[in-house]
């Protein structure tokens, strides 16, 4: 079994962590705004297919994707991104 020190050095750990957080942000936005996934796609400038894949964690997010979410949906994500640099 991998201990926590080793786990947090793993790309897979961080990818899963970020994807879960993005899912939570998008789900919260959908619930609070009453938008459909199609409307969210328009808000983000994405296709409906991309939104569905992101929500199912079947899409590898880019830094640009995270910035788009931060600018158009959740400014808290921008604070997180800013803290990375």
Secondary structure as a PSIPRED ss2 file (coil, helix, strand):
# PSIPRED VFORMAT (PSIPRED V4.0)

   1 X C   1.000  0.000  0.000
   2 X C   1.000  0.000  0.000
   3 X C   1.000  0.000  0.000
   4 X H   0.000  1.000  0.000
   5 X H   0.000  1.000  0.000
   6 X H   0.000  1.000  0.000
   7 X H   0.000  1.000  0.000
   8 X C   1.000  0.000  0.000
   9 X C   1.000  0.000  0.000
  10 X C   1.000  0.000  0.000
  11 X H   0.000  1.000  0.000
  12 X H   0.000  1.000  0.000
  13 X H   0.000  1.000  0.000
  14 X H   0.000  1.000  0.000
  15 X H   0.000  1.000  0.000
  16 X H   0.000  1.000  0.000
  17 X H   0.000  1.000  0.000
  18 X H   0.000  1.000  0.000
  19 X H   0.000  1.000  0.000
  20 X H   0.000  1.000  0.000
  21 X H   0.000  1.000  0.000
  22 X H   0.000  1.000  0.000
  23 X H   0.000  1.000  0.000
  24 X H   0.000  1.000  0.000
  25 X H   0.000  1.000  0.000
  26 X H   0.000  1.000  0.000
  27 X H   0.000  1.000  0.000
  28 X H   0.000  1.000  0.000
  29 X H   0.000  1.000  0.000
  30 X H   0.000  1.000  0.000
  31 X H   0.000  1.000  0.000
  32 X H   0.000  1.000  0.000
  33 X H   0.000  1.000  0.000
  34 X C   1.000  0.000  0.000
  35 X C   1.000  0.000  0.000
  36 X C   1.000  0.000  0.000
  37 X H   0.000  1.000  0.000
  38 X H   0.000  1.000  0.000
  39 X H   0.000  1.000  0.000
  40 X H   0.000  1.000  0.000
  41 X H   0.000  1.000  0.000
  42 X H   0.000  1.000  0.000
  43 X H   0.000  1.000  0.000
  44 X H   0.000  1.000  0.000
  45 X C   1.000  0.000  0.000
  46 X C   1.000  0.000  0.000
  47 X C   1.000  0.000  0.000
  48 X H   0.000  1.000  0.000
  49 X H   0.000  1.000  0.000
  50 X H   0.000  1.000  0.000
  51 X H   0.000  1.000  0.000
  52 X H   0.000  1.000  0.000
  53 X H   0.000  1.000  0.000
  54 X H   0.000  1.000  0.000
  55 X H   0.000  1.000  0.000
  56 X C   1.000  0.000  0.000
  57 X C   1.000  0.000  0.000
  58 X C   1.000  0.000  0.000
  59 X C   1.000  0.000  0.000
  60 X C   1.000  0.000  0.000
  61 X C   1.000  0.000  0.000
  62 X C   1.000  0.000  0.000
  63 X H   0.000  1.000  0.000
  64 X H   0.000  1.000  0.000
  65 X H   0.000  1.000  0.000
  66 X H   0.000  1.000  0.000
  67 X H   0.000  1.000  0.000
  68 X H   0.000  1.000  0.000
  69 X H   0.000  1.000  0.000
  70 X H   0.000  1.000  0.000
  71 X H   0.000  1.000  0.000
  72 X H   0.000  1.000  0.000
  73 X C   1.000  0.000  0.000
  74 X C   1.000  0.000  0.000
  75 X H   0.000  1.000  0.000
  76 X H   0.000  1.000  0.000
  77 X H   0.000  1.000  0.000
  78 X H   0.000  1.000  0.000
  79 X H   0.000  1.000  0.000
  80 X H   0.000  1.000  0.000
  81 X H   0.000  1.000  0.000
  82 X H   0.000  1.000  0.000
  83 X H   0.000  1.000  0.000
  84 X H   0.000  1.000  0.000
  85 X C   1.000  0.000  0.000
